[in-house]
């Protein structure tokens, strides 16, 4: 079984092993992305490593645009050669992807080769599903870490704002106490000055027509 790597690594190793073991002229794989992103495509040939898109285009011209409908076994003439082609759908009705192999040998695939391809495709699919599961777990863990970090930052900002408000409130309270102390001191000084000078004072609040007399004013008029 293939495991312990990313989906691309597992797929690449699978194609290399199958190409060399079965002496294939080409092998192509296409994996669907479960989150709707672009699929993973890889290809191996006997002589070189062409672009997977080139092999995919060739197969689509020969077998149709939808890999899920490619026949399990067929023979096509490609570049002047008769190529025997077998296709294995990964998952039920190919929901995971497809693996397609081709050889110029007329007896391809022999029973043993077909069995090896089937087993390898199934084992690769298990490895790919494990890789995707681990990738999804990592994605969820990263998203959780991101949300925790964001929430922590929000709480820290809220805490800083609360500290700032508390500090401002304390400053206001201290200022009010200071002003209250000054007001009381001024009242005391005013009362002493009126006593020494035998004068009084009063205040008139126009809006409510309230008149307030100082304590010494009452004394002057004999209302002790």
N, C-alpha and C positions, 0 to 999 in steps of 0.2 A: 504494500500500500504506500501511496505517496502522502506525506503529511509533514507538518512542521514548517511550512513556507507560505508565501502568499499565493493567491490564485494564479498569477502569472508565472511564478517560479514552478509550481506544481505542473501547470499545463506545459511549460517548456520542457521540463524533464520528461514528462510522459511522451511527448512527441519525439524527442531524441531517442528514447529507448525503443519505441515501437518502430521508428524508421530503420534503425540499425538492426534490430532483432529480426524483422520480417523482410528486410531488403526492399523497402517500399520505394516507388518512384516519387511519391509525394504523400504527405499526410497533412490534413488541415483541421483546425478546431475553431469553433466559435462559441463563446460563452456569453449568455445574456446577463446583463447587470440587474440584480433584484431591485435596485432603486431607480431604474429607468435611465441610467447613464449609458454612454456608448459601450457596446459589447467589446469583449476582449477577443481579438483574432490573432492566431498564430499559424504558421505553416512551416513545414520542413520538406525539402526535396533531396534527391539522391546526390546531386552534384553541388548545389549551392543553397543559400537561404534567401529566397526572393521575398519581396514584400507580401505579407499575408493578403493584402487587398488584391494583388494580382491573381493569386490562386483563387480567392473568393470570386472574383469577376469571371474567371475561367469556368469555375463550377456552376455559377449562376447561368452562364450562357448554355452550359451543357444540361443542367438539371433543373433549372428554374430559379426564380428569385427568392423563394421562401425555403430555407433549409429544412424546415419542419416537414416539408412535403417531398424531400428528396427520397428516391427509392432506396430500399435496403441494399439492393445489389443491381448493378447495371453495367453495360459496356458502351463506351463512347469512343469515337475517333477524335483524337486530339493531336494537332500538329503532325498529322500523317501517321500516327501510331494508334493502334487499338488499345485502349486502357480499360482494364477491369476496375470498377469503382464500387466500394462498399461504404455504407453510411450507418452510423450508430447514433440514435437519438439519446441524449443524456436526460434522464428523468422521464416522467410520464408525458408522452406526447411532445418530448423535446423542450420542456419548459426551462431546463438548465442550459441546453445548448446542443451542439452536434459535433461529431468527429467523423471525418471522411478520409478514407485512404484509397490510394490507387496504385496499380502495378501493371506493367506491360505483359506480365506472365499470363498466359491464357487460362491457367488453372487457378488463378488467384480469385478468391482466397480458398485455400485448402481448408479442410475441416479443422485441423489444428490451428491454422492461422486465424480463422474466424473465431475460434474459441479464445485464443490469446487476445485478439482485438476486443472481444466482448468483455472478457475479464478485466483487461487493462482499462477499458473505458469505464467500467463500473467502479474499479478501484480508484481511478483518477477522479471520478465524480464524487466519491466519498471524501477523498482528500480535499477536493475543491469546496465541497459543502462545509467541511470542518474549517477550511481557511476563511470562508465567508462568514461562518458563525463567529470565529475568533475576531475577524475584522469588524463585525457588527457589535460584538461585545466591547471591543476597543473604542468603536465610535460612540457607543452609549456611555462608556466610562469617561471618554473625553468630554462628551456633552454634559455629563453630570459634574465633572470637574469645572467646566466653564460656568455652569449655572451656580455652583457653590461659590466660585471665585467672584462672580458677579454679585450674588446675594451678600457675600461677605463685604465686598466693597460698598454696597448700598447701605448695609448696617453700620459700617465704619463711618460713612458720610453722615448718616442720620445721627450717630452718636456724637460726631464732631459738631453737628449743627445744634444738638441738644446742649452740649457743653458750652457752645457759644451763647445760646439763649440764656442759660443759667448764669453765665458770667455777666452778660449784659443786665440781667435782672438784679444781680447783686450790686452792680455799679449804680443802677437806678435807685435801689433801696438805700445804698450808702449815701448817694447824693441827696435823697429826700431827708434822711436822718440829719445830714449836715445842714441842709437848708432849714429844717425844723429847729435845730439847735440855734442857728443864727437868728431865726425869727423870735425864739423865746428870749435870747440874749438881748435883741433889740427892744423887745417889749419891756424887759427889766430895766434897760437903760433909759427908755422913754419914760417909764413910770417914775424912776428916780429923778430924772431931770424935771418932770412936772412937779414932783414934790418939792424939790429945792427952789423952783422958780414960782411956785404957787400958781401954776397954770394947768389947764386941762385940754382935752381934745375930744373930738367926736368924729364919727364916720357916718356917711349917709349913702345907702345903696338905693340909687334912683329907681332901678327896675322894680324893686319890691317895697320901696319907701320905708325901709328899715333904717333906724338911727341907733347907733351904738355909741355910748359915752365911755370915756376912760374912767378908771377908778378914782383918780384925783379930781375929776370934774364933779363927781358926786360929793366928794369931801368939801369942795369949794362952796357948793350950794347947800351943804349941811345935811346930805343924805347918807351919812356913814352907816 
